[in-house]
Amino acid sequence: MTDALHRDLLELAQEAARHAGALLRDGRPADLAVARTKSSPIDVVTEMDIAAEKLITDLISGRRPDDGFLGEEGASVEGTSGVRWVIDPLDGTVNYLYGLPTWAVSIAAEQDGETVVGVVAAPMRGETYHAVRGGGAWATGAWEGERALACRPAPPLDQALVSTGFNNVTEVRTHQAEVAARLLPLLRDIRRSGSAAVDLCDVACGRLDGYYERGLHAWDFAAGDLIAREAGALTGGRPGERPSPDLTVAGAPGVFEPRPPRLADIGAWHD
């Protein structure tokens, strides 16, 4: 029964992500502007973020009215089914606002608190990534059919290509810039895409060796974290903990190992 439920949740997440991605890709107004801000003046929300979240929640709740929701743009429903949807309708809003292509729709389904399904659609790439817990990670794109995903074999740290992101709160991003400056000499290079969901999927695809960021929310990483793990990556947060706002890390096994001393030494987290 659980396998059948997970398949149903995956199909529904894929359908919702497909429709939301099409809305965002094809419905972007030429005069798109900021609708409101959140944690800071640069933490923006557009009318399309709001419209995409409504599309997703309306579609899912119409099929599964007893499920709960946690969405970036305000969807919050407890639910009674044991299933909760964790939704970022537009991950990479600033990229989208400026017409840059790196943005995504991220939808995860939790069952009794555990993420069991993750879907990330990147419409401007023409790619969608998905995973069901225990079933591997997969992608569709310009190629025929589904492609199994696998993270890259771990290179030496000085040959690792690692991505990160920066928070919208000035004091946090200032600390993150200091961390990046300390980490950069130890790596091949650092990338910054502007979408945590895309970065996590790029780890799963083998396009990045690792990723770390502080200040994310559950909707930023829920789907991408599952996809990366199912592709063979190690993911987590502070030592012995799951990804969280304190720290989210993903990488091919060996990239950040021994992870706690390396990241602690350069200040990737602090109390």
Secondary structure, 3 states (H helix, E strand, C coil): CHHHHHHHHHHHHHHHHHHHHHHHHHCCCCCCCEEEECCCCCCEEEHHHHHHHHHHHHHHHHHCCCCEEEECCCCEECCCCCEEEEEEEEECHHHHHHCCCCCEEEEEEEECCEEEEEEEEECCCCEEEEEECCCCEEEECCCCCCEECCCCCCCCHHHCEEECCCCCCHHHHHHHHHHHHHHHHHCCEEECCCCHHHHHHHHHHCCCCEEEECCCCHHHHHHHHHHHHHCCCEEECCCCCCCCCCCEEEECCCCCCCHHHHHHHCCCCCC
